[in-house]
Amino acid sequence: MKVFDGLHAFFWTSMAANNCNTYLIDGPAKILIDPGHLRLFDRVTAELRGLGLELSDIDLVLVTHAHPDHFEAVRLFKDLPASFALSVEDWKMIEEIGKYAPSFDIKAYTPDFFLDAGNLDVKGTSLQVIPTPGHSRGSVSLYWADKKALFTGDVIFRNGLGRTDLQGGHGESLKESIRNLGTLDAEWLLPGHGDMVSGKAQVASNFREVETHWFGYI
């Protein structure tokens, strides 16, 4: 669905299999955020074709964190023009998978560069990369200041937050990450799962409610 001019959201709504939301920044740069599972990528392909785009039109694939339901489909871009980036900490997690799974093709997931804290400019589209550990060690969120849009991966959702019982999870770090994100001037909260939150007051309220209702459990 079109969120606003220059941004499309491919929300995963099926209850039959776990997969993430995928986002397309559609401007001078075509940026795909969190492509999801390889076996479930057909729905993204269909959405892109509905917009007149092929995988070869994508300039950059960004992954918020290295859990398979967010990064696995990156391998489809291996021989295409798109670059791929994630944090160095979560690249280490992918390398660990390669050590213990001989059939895992680590070369298909090798990033072209790493996401560091600070500004990432892609053909005039400026994204702030914000380290947000807690769901994974190297989780990052992406803030598109020009549009006041915040892509949070699995750090915070509508009325919820990310798990801390998976590899690299840490409750206190997740709380701190959520508090830091809550200081941003965001009008769109675009999570890795579930519905988005729109409106400055609604986004701020969501941060408060998550802290009030969920921080005591992690």
N, C-alpha and C positions, 0 to 999 in steps of 0.2 A: 504494500500500500504506500501511497505518497504521503509522507509526513508533512513536508513543506517543500518549496522549490529547492531542488538540489539534494534531497534526501528521500530515499525509499527504504522501507522496513519490510523484511520478509519474516513475519512472525511465525514461529513454530507452534501450532495449536493442537497437533495430533496427540492423543493420549496413548497411542500404540507403541511409541518408541521415544526415547529421550534424544532431543536434539536442541540446538540453540537458535536464538534469533540471529538473523544475518542482516547487516545494514549496508546500503550502497550510497556513498556520497557521489553524486552524479553532477560533476562540474567540469572544468578544464581537466581535472584529474578524476579518473574513475577509481574510487577506493572502496574495496570490499572489506568489511569488518566481520570477523568470525565466520568463516565459511561453513563450519559444522562438520557432521559426519560424512565420510566419503559415500557410504551406501545410501545416504538420504539427500544427496546434493541435487538430485533431479529437480526438486522443487525450486531450488535457487536458479538452476539453469532455465527452467520454464519462466520464472519471474523476470530474469534478465532478457530473455528473448521477447517477452511481452513488452519490454521497453526498447526493443530493437538492438539489443546488445548481445555479443558473444563473449565467451571467456577471454578471447584474444584482445578484447577491448579494455580489459581491466589493467590499470597501471600499477596498482599496489594492493596487496592483501595484508591486512593487519590482524594480528591475533592477540586478544586481551590476556589469554593465559593458555597453558599447554595441557588442557584436558581434551581427550579425543573428541568429545561432542562439540568442541570449538575449533580445533585445528586440523582434524584428519583430512578434510577435503583439499587442503593446501597442495597435496601431491598432484592434483589435476592441473596445476599451474606450472609444474616443473619445467616443461618444454615450451612454455608460452612467454610472452614479453613481460608479464607482471613480475614485479619484485615482491618479496615476502619478508616480513619483519615481525619479531616478537622480542621479549626481554631476554637478556643473556641468562638470567637465573632460570627462566622456564625452558630455555634451550638446553640447559644442563639436565633438566628433568626428561626431555625427549631423548637426550643421549643415554640416560639411564635405561630407558625403555629399550633402546637399541642393544645395550649390553646383554640384556636378559631375554630378548626375543629375537633369535637369529633370523626369523623370516621378516622382521621389520626392516624396511628399506630406509635407513637413516638418511641417505643422500636425497631422497625425495622430499625431505623436510628441512634441509639445510637453509637457514635464512640468508638473505642477501645483505642484511645489516641488522643491528640490534636496536631496540627501542630504549633510549635513555631518557631520563627526566629532562623536560624542557620542550622547546618548540620544534615541531616537525612541519616543514613547509613542502608541499607537493603541488607544483604548478600553480602557486598562488593560494591554495587551500592550506590554511594554517591550523594545525591541531596541537594542543598542549598534551604532552605525554606525562601522566601522573602515576608514579609507582604507588600501587595500592595492595600491598601484601596482606595475607590473611586467609584467603581462599586457596591461593598458592603462593609460593615465595616470591615469584616474579610477576604476579598479576599487575597489569596496568589498566588504568582508565584513560579515556581520551576525551578532551574537552575542546569543542569547536566554539571558540569564544564569539566569533562573528554571528553565529546562530544561537548562542547560549544553549547548545546541545551537549549533553554529557552521556557518553557511552561507558557503562560501568561493568561490562562483563558479568561475572558472578559475585561481585562485591555487595551490591545492594539491588533489590528488586522492588517492585510495587508491593508494599506490605510485607517485605521479607528481606533476608540477607543470605549470603553464601554459606555453604557448609564449611566446617573446619576440621572434619574427620578424614579428609582425603590427604594424599601426599602433599606436604608443604603447608597444610592448614595450621592456623594459629589464631586463637580467639582474640587475644589482646591486640594483635596487629590488625585484625579485621575491624575491630572497634575503632582504632585510631584512623584507619583508612577511611571509614565511613564518616567520621567526624571531620576529617580534612576535606572530603568531597562536599560535605554539607556547607562549607564556607563559600563555595563557588556561586556565581550569579547564573544559575541554570533555570531555564524555562522548559527544558525537555530532558527527562530522565529516560534513557534508552538502555534497558537492561538486557542481559544475556538470555533470560527466560521470562515468560509471562508478558503482561501488558506494560506499555510505556506509561509514564506519568507526564501530563502536559499542564503548563501554567506555573508561573513562578511560585504562587502561594501553595499550590498543590504539591510541587516538588519539595518545598521547604517543610510542609506538613508531613510528607512521607518520611523525610529524614528524622524528624522529631518522633514520629510514631514508631519507627523501627528501633530507635534507641530506647524508647520507653518500654516497648513490649518485648524486645528480643535480646537486648544486651545482657540481661540477667541469665540467659541460658547458654552463653558461650564464654 
